[in-house]
Amino acid sequence: MITRDLQQEIESYLKKPKKIIVIFGARQVGKTTLLREIFGKQDGVAWYNGDEQNTLDLFSKTDLADLKPLVSGHKVVIIDEAQRIENIGLKLKILQDNLGEEIQFVATGSSSFDLANKINEPLTGRKWTFRLSAPNIRELIKSNGYATEVANLENRLIYGSYPAVVSTPEDAKKLLTELTSDNLYKDILNLGDIIKTDKLRKILKALALQVGSQVSMNEIGQLVGIDSKTADKYISLLEQSFIIFRLPSYARNLRNELKSSEKIFFYDNGIRNAIINDYRPLEDRQDTGALFENYIISEMVKLYSDDNIYFWRTKDQKEIDYIIERNGELTAIEIKYNEKKDVSLPNLFTDTYHPTHQFLINRENYARILGGEELSYLN
């Protein structure tokens, strides 16, 4: 059992005046398991699942008279995959305004509710919002021990960190294949009004094959046979479903900086490799460096999701892999799988921007840096 850091944070909010608890996160990252840890031993807990037709039927109306019988007599009401319920924001608002002092309402979503514009406006001032990702390296170190987690680096680079994959590594391929079947696209197809599933799959494969490289919407569009605006829309929907994220370029002063470029990374290496059906060991691969970069950057995003994040590159190929900007201070990070490579930050960047913190992360020190105290100033 992996203890999630978010559990303690949510439990602390439950001691405050009641608001709706909203938890976002991709499918199968452990939202339901987390809620069972928090509420599973309590009496008077009602569970509804928005993936089930019965729940959709029960929550089909917006009148308090119709909604009240669904929640009355309970101390906690949990609605999983709530984004599937039409007008869920309005319905939660009605319940919270009339019964919120008596009942703790909880809603989870595997796609951002913003995608369907369902809860932000109706629930303004009525909700606490949290984000759950697949387990991060610190949670896994606490669960497995430092040495064991370090020994699992190759597994993390190839199979990722989804809870089921971590718990039953012998079934990793099967689990990832199931996860990247139609379940991966369910929310996007429903909420994004996309008919061309084949285009979506082609875009994901194209992004997987060039992970960590600069992405051009024109090139992606031409590759799959759509225009650049449609490609950008599809990619935005993939972002909202927590499959990928964008890393924009950092540019402030220098003429030859790339000012409007972006890279795209996957939240989980296993999902990336499943999309291209490539589970070969590292010794047989040519993309180990890209896998390690994706893993480190995705871990940083899990740990420090509220910061402004970037990469930096000039037209003559001077580059920094990852930059965090917080309170006017910069943290610059270079990522190299091979610990024997002699790497330093470009003088052009350090002389111009004077980063407060600098790190080189490689396969020898990644667990110590990400799992230890060196980044504690970001906590």
C-alpha positions in Angstrom: 0.0 0.0 0.0 1.5 3.4 -1.1 0.7 6.1 1.4 -0.1 9.3 -0.5 1.1 12.7 0.7 -2.2 14.2 -0.3 -4.0 12.2 2.3 -2.7 14.2 5.2 -3.4 17.5 3.3 -7.0 16.6 2.6 -7.6 15.4 6.1 -6.4 18.8 7.4 -8.9 20.6 5.2 -11.7 18.4 6.5 -11.2 20.1 9.9 -12.1 23.5 8.3 -15.6 24.8 7.6 -17.1 22.4 5.1 -16.5 23.0 1.4 -16.7 20.5 -1.5 -13.5 18.5 -1.9 -12.6 18.2 -5.6 -9.8 15.8 -6.6 -8.5 15.8 -10.2 -6.2 13.2 -11.6 -5.9 10.7 -14.5 -7.7 7.4 -14.5 -6.1 4.7 -12.3 -3.8 7.0 -10.4 -5.4 6.1 -7.1 -8.2 8.7 -6.4 -10.7 6.1 -5.2 -8.1 4.3 -3.1 -7.1 7.5 -1.5 -10.7 8.3 -0.6 -11.2 4.8 0.8 -8.2 5.4 3.1 -9.7 8.7 4.3 -13.4 7.8 4.5 -13.5 4.0 4.3 -13.7 3.4 8.1 -16.4 6.0 8.6 -20.1 5.2 8.8 -22.6 7.1 6.7 -20.6 7.3 3.5 -22.4 7.2 0.1 -20.5 6.4 -3.1 -21.6 7.2 -6.6 -19.8 6.5 -9.8 -20.3 8.8 -12.8 -19.2 6.0 -15.1 -22.3 4.0 -14.2 -25.6 4.6 -16.0 -27.5 4.2 -12.8 -25.6 7.2 -11.3 -26.3 9.3 -14.4 -30.0 8.5 -14.2 -30.1 9.3 -10.5 -28.4 12.7 -11.0 -30.3 13.6 -14.1 -32.4 16.4 -12.5 -31.3 19.6 -11.0 -34.1 20.2 -8.5 -33.3 20.0 -4.8 -36.3 17.8 -4.3 -34.9 15.2 -6.6 -31.3 15.5 -5.4 -31.9 15.6 -1.6 -33.1 11.9 -1.3 -29.8 10.8 -2.9 -27.7 12.3 -0.1 -29.9 12.5 3.0 -28.9 10.4 5.9 -25.2 10.4 5.0 -22.3 12.2 6.5 -20.1 12.0 3.4 -21.2 11.8 -0.3 -18.5 10.8 -2.8 -19.1 11.1 -6.6 -16.3 9.4 -8.6 -15.8 10.5 -12.2 -18.2 13.4 -11.6 -17.4 15.1 -14.9 -19.6 12.5 -16.6 -22.7 13.9 -14.9 -24.4 16.7 -16.9 -24.4 20.0 -15.1 -22.6 18.5 -12.1 -21.3 21.9 -11.0 -24.8 23.3 -10.7 -26.1 20.2 -8.9 -23.2 20.3 -6.4 -23.8 24.0 -5.8 -27.5 23.2 -4.9 -26.5 20.4 -2.6 -23.7 22.4 -0.9 -25.8 25.5 -0.5 -28.7 23.6 1.1 -27.0 20.7 2.9 -23.3 21.6 3.0 -23.3 22.2 6.8 -24.4 18.6 7.4 -22.8 16.6 4.6 -19.2 16.6 3.3 -19.4 16.4 -0.5 -16.5 15.0 -2.5 -16.1 14.8 -6.3 -13.3 13.3 -8.4 -12.6 13.7 -12.0 -10.2 12.0 -14.4 -10.4 14.9 -16.8 -10.3 18.5 -15.7 -13.7 19.8 -15.0 -12.6 23.0 -16.7 -12.6 21.0 -19.9 -16.4 20.8 -19.8 -16.8 24.2 -18.0 -18.7 22.3 -15.3 -17.7 23.4 -11.9 -15.5 26.4 -11.7 -18.1 29.1 -12.0 -21.0 27.3 -10.1 -18.7 26.3 -7.3 -16.7 29.6 -6.8 -15.9 29.9 -3.1 -17.5 26.5 -2.4 -14.7 24.1 -3.1 -11.2 23.0 -2.1 -9.3 21.6 -5.2 -6.6 19.0 -5.1 -4.5 17.2 -7.8 -3.5 13.6 -7.6 -0.8 12.1 -9.9 0.7 8.7 -10.1 2.9 8.1 -7.0 5.9 10.4 -6.9 9.4 9.3 -6.1 9.2 10.4 -2.5 6.1 8.4 -1.8 7.7 5.4 -3.5 10.8 5.7 -1.4 8.7 5.9 1.8 6.8 2.8 0.6 9.6 0.7 -0.8 12.8 2.0 0.8 15.5 4.1 -0.8 17.7 1.3 -2.1 14.8 -0.7 -3.6 13.4 2.4 -5.4 16.8 3.2 -6.8 17.1 -0.4 -8.0 13.8 0.1 -9.8 14.9 3.0 -12.0 14.8 1.0 -15.2 11.3 -0.2 -14.4 10.2 3.4 -13.8 11.7 4.5 -17.1 10.0 1.8 -19.0 6.8 0.9 -17.1 6.2 4.1 -15.2 4.7 4.6 -11.7 1.0 3.9 -11.8 -0.1 2.2 -8.6 -1.1 -1.1 -10.2 2.1 -1.2 -12.2 4.2 -0.6 -9.1 2.3 -3.1 -7.0 2.3 -5.9 -9.6 5.3 -5.3 -11.9 4.9 -8.7 -13.5 1.6 -7.6 -15.0 2.9 -4.2 -16.1 2.6 -4.7 -19.9 -1.0 -6.0 -19.6 -2.0 -3.2 -17.2 -0.6 -0.5 -19.4 -2.1 -2.0 -22.6 -5.5 -1.9 -20.9 -4.9 1.6 -19.6 -4.0 3.0 -23.0 -6.9 1.4 -24.8 -10.2 3.3 -25.2 -10.1 4.2 -21.5 -7.3 6.6 -22.2 -9.5 8.5 -24.6 -12.9 8.1 -22.9 -13.1 11.6 -21.3 -11.6 13.3 -24.3 -14.1 11.8 -26.7 -17.0 12.6 -24.5 -16.0 16.1 -23.4 -14.1 17.3 -26.4 -16.6 16.4 -29.0 -13.9 14.6 -31.1 -15.0 12.1 -33.7 -11.7 11.3 -35.3 -10.2 8.9 -32.8 -7.6 7.8 -35.3 -6.2 11.4 -35.5 -6.0 11.5 -31.7 -4.1 8.2 -31.6 -1.7 9.4 -34.3 -1.0 12.6 -32.5 -0.2 10.7 -29.3 2.1 8.4 -31.1 3.9 11.3 -32.8 4.3 13.1 -29.4 5.6 9.8 -27.9 8.2 9.4 -30.6 9.5 12.9 -30.2 9.2 13.3 -26.4 11.5 16.0 -25.1 12.0 17.6 -28.5 10.6 20.9 -29.7 7.1 20.5 -31.1 5.6 22.3 -34.1 1.8 22.3 -34.4 2.2 22.7 -38.2 4.4 19.6 -38.3 2.1 17.6 -36.1 -0.9 18.6 -38.1 0.7 17.7 -41.4 1.8 14.4 -40.0 -1.7 13.3 -39.1 -3.7 15.2 -41.8 -5.2 18.1 -39.8 -4.6 21.8 -39.6 -2.4 23.3 -36.8 -5.3 24.8 -34.9 -7.0 21.4 -34.7 -3.7 19.8 -33.7 -3.4 22.4 -30.9 -7.0 21.7 -29.8 -6.4 17.9 -29.6 -3.2 18.5 -27.6 -5.0 20.8 -25.2 -7.6 18.1 -24.6 -4.8 15.6 -23.9 -3.4 18.0 -21.4 -6.8 18.4 -19.7 -7.0 14.6 -19.3 -3.6 14.5 -17.6 -1.8 12.5 -20.3 0.7 15.1 -21.4 1.9 18.5 -20.4 3.6 21.4 -22.2 6.9 23.0 -21.3 7.3 26.4 -22.8 10.5 28.2 -23.6 12.0 30.7 -21.3 12.9 34.0 -22.9 13.4 37.5 -21.5 16.4 39.4 -22.7 18.4 37.7 -25.4 17.9 38.2 -29.1 18.7 34.6 -30.1 16.5 32.9 -27.5 13.7 30.7 -28.7 10.7 32.8 -27.7 7.6 30.8 -28.6 8.7 27.2 -28.7 7.5 24.3 -26.5 8.2 20.8 -25.6 5.7 18.2 -24.7 6.2 15.5 -22.0 4.1 12.6 -20.7 3.0 12.5 -17.1 4.0 8.8 -17.0 6.8 7.0 -18.9 4.7 3.8 -18.9 1.9 5.5 -20.8 4.4 6.9 -23.3 5.9 3.5 -23.9 2.6 1.7 -24.1 1.4 4.2 -26.8 4.3 3.1 -29.1 4.3 -0.5 -27.7 8.0 -0.4 -26.8 9.0 -2.1 -23.6 12.5 -3.1 -24.5 15.2 -2.9 -21.8 17.4 0.1 -21.7 20.4 -1.7 -23.1 18.5 -2.2 -26.4 17.1 1.3 -26.7 18.2 4.5 -28.4 15.9 6.7 -26.4 17.2 6.2 -22.9 18.2 9.8 -22.5 14.7 11.0 -23.6 13.1 8.5 -21.2 15.2 9.7 -18.3 14.5 13.4 -19.1 10.8 12.7 -19.3 10.9 10.8 -16.0 12.8 13.5 -14.1 10.7 16.4 -15.5 7.4 14.6 -14.8 8.6 13.9 -11.2 9.4 17.6 -10.8 6.0 18.5 -12.0 4.4 16.0 -9.6 6.4 17.5 -6.7 6.2 21.2 -7.6 3.1 21.6 -9.8 2.4 25.2 -8.8 5.6 26.8 -10.2 6.2 28.4 -13.5 8.3 25.9 -15.5 10.3 26.2 -18.7 13.1 25.0 -20.8 15.7 27.3 -22.4 17.4 27.2 -25.7 19.1 29.5 -28.2 19.2 29.3 -31.9 22.8 28.1 -31.8 21.6 25.1 -29.6 22.7 26.3 -26.1 20.2 24.7 -23.8 19.0 24.1 -20.3 16.5 21.2 -19.8 14.3 22.6 -17.0 13.8 25.9 -15.3 11.6 26.7 -12.3 10.7 30.3 -11.6 9.4 31.1 -8.2 9.2 34.5 -6.5 11.6 36.0 -8.9 14.2 33.3 -8.4 15.3 30.7 -10.9 16.3 27.1 -10.4 18.2 25.7 -13.5 18.4 22.0 -14.0 20.4 20.0 -16.5 19.4 16.3 -16.9 21.8 13.6 -18.2 21.3 9.9 -17.8 25.0 9.2 -18.0 26.7 10.4 -14.8 30.1 10.5 -16.5 29.2 13.3 -18.8 30.8 16.6 -17.8 28.0 19.1 -18.1 27.7 22.7 -17.0 25.1 25.4 -17.5 25.8 27.7 -20.5 27.6 30.9 -19.4 25.3 32.9 -21.6 22.4 31.9 -19.4 24.1 32.2 -16.0 25.7 35.6 -16.8 22.3 36.9 -18.1 19.8 35.5 -15.6 21.9 34.6 -12.5 20.0 31.5 -11.4 19.8 31.2 -7.6 20.0 27.4 -7.7 21.7 25.0 -10.2 21.6 21.3 -10.4 22.9 18.5 -12.6 20.6 15.5 -12.2 21.8 12.1 -13.5 21.1 8.4 -12.8 23.5 8.4 -9.8 22.1 11.3 -7.9 18.5 11.7 -9.1 16.9 9.8 -6.1 19.1 11.7 -3.6 18.2 15.1 -5.1 14.5 14.5 -5.8 13.9 12.5 -2.6 16.1 14.5 -0.3 16.6 17.9 1.2 18.4 19.7 -1.6 15.2 20.9 -3.1 13.6 21.6 0.3 13.5 25.4 -0.5 10.7 24.5 -3.0 8.6 22.7 -0.5 
